[in-house]
């Protein structure tokens, strides 16, 4: 059963970047989600991140560097497909934070739950820390409990 709060998050419109001039940091965050994730374009990883960058993903893993992160991209896009909506972006000095909605079709086993084909989603809150023109650290807190309920069909 979907609660009113759940419907609110799926109904919340994604930001439109048409005719919008973003700061260089926000533009890199947009590139990360809308180009790199949504197209699984791993060739953009060195454009966005410093070598040896640190990453904590919305689904839990802590990773370091291009190769580990590229493996995570393969895993997540294999499980869910292309799946990001940017709901908000906030910039303060060398950090950009945001509110995200991640969604896709459950195509492979994840967290011990076999593929269901259901459309599932969860929210996330990233914090990008920049060092110059590239990201040095990315920490994403994800609503794993909500995702687990949707994977199992409970919500």
N, C-alpha and C positions, 0 to 999 in steps of 0.2 A: 504494500500500500504506500503510495506517495503522499507525504505530508504537504501541507500548504507551503512550508518552508522549502521543501525540495522543488516544488513547481516554480517558486520564485526564482531560484537559482538557474533553472533551465530556461525560464522566460526572460531573464535579464539580458538585454541586448549587448552584443559585443561592440567594442569601439570600432568606429569606421575611421580608416586612415586616409580616405579620399580627401584630397585638397587640404591636407593637414601637414604643417611643417613641424617636425619633431626636432628636439635637441639631438645632437649626435649620440648621446648615451641612450635615449629613448628609441632612436632609430635602430641602434644595434639590438636592443631588446625586441623590437618589432621584427627585425630580420631573423633573430633567433627563433621566435615562435612561428611566424607566418611563412617564412621561407625555409629555414633549416628543418624545423619539426614537421610542419604541414606537408613538406615535400620530401622528407627524409634525406635532405641534401647535406650529407656529411662533409662535402667539400668545403662548406662554409665554416666548419669548426675552427680552423686556424685564423680565419678572418675575425671571429668573434672573441676567441679566448687566447690568453697567453699560454705558451707551453707550460705544462706542470700545474695548470689551474686546478682548483679544488671544486668539487661538485657534490652536493647532497640532494638527491632527487626526491620528488614528491611521493614516489613509491618506496623510498627508504634507503637505497644504497648510497654509500659515500665513496666517491671515486676521485682519482687524480689523473689528469692528463688526457690527451686526445684519444688514445687507443681505448682506454677504459670507457670513456664517455661515448665513443662511437659504438661500442658493444651495447651500451645501454639504449642508445637510439634504435639500434637494430631490434633489440628485445621489445621495447615498448611499442614501436610501430608494427612489429609482428603480432603483438597481442591485440592492439586496439586500432591500428591504422593511423591516419593523419587526423589530428584531434584537438587543436588548440583554439580557444577563444580568449582574447584579451578583454577583460571587463574594466580594468582601471590601471593606470600607471602613475606613479608618484616619484618625483626626483628630488633628491637632497644631496648636494655636493657630489661626491663620487659614488653615490648609490642610487639605484632605481629599484623600486618595489612595485608590486602590482597585485591585482586580483585576477585569477585565471579560472577558466572552466576547461577541464580536460575531458574529452569524451570520445567514444568510439564503439565499435562492435566487438564484443568479447569473442575473439577468434582462436585464442590459444589458452592453455592452462595458465593461471596466475594465482598465486597464494593458495595453491592446492585445489582451486576450483576449476573443473573442466570447462572447456569452451561451451558457451550457451547460445551464441549468436545474438544475444540481447544487446541493445544500445545501453551503455552504462556511462556514468560520468562521475566526476569528483571535482571539488574546488581545490585550488592551491594558491599559496602566497609566496612568490619568489622575492629574494633580495639579491640583486646583482651588485657586486662590489667591483668598481673599475679601478684600474691602474693605468693611467694614460688613456689611450683610445680603445683598450680591450678589457675584457672581464678577467679578473684575477680569481674571484670566488663567486659561486652561485649556490645559494641555499634555498631550497624550495620545501615549504611545509605543506603537506597534502592531507586532505580529509580521507584517510585510509579507512576509517570506520564506516563512513558513508559509502565508499566504494565497495567495501566487503559486503555490506547489506544489499547493494544493488547487484553485485555479482551473484549472490545467492538467491536473489529474487525476493528478499524480505522487505525491501523498501521500494 
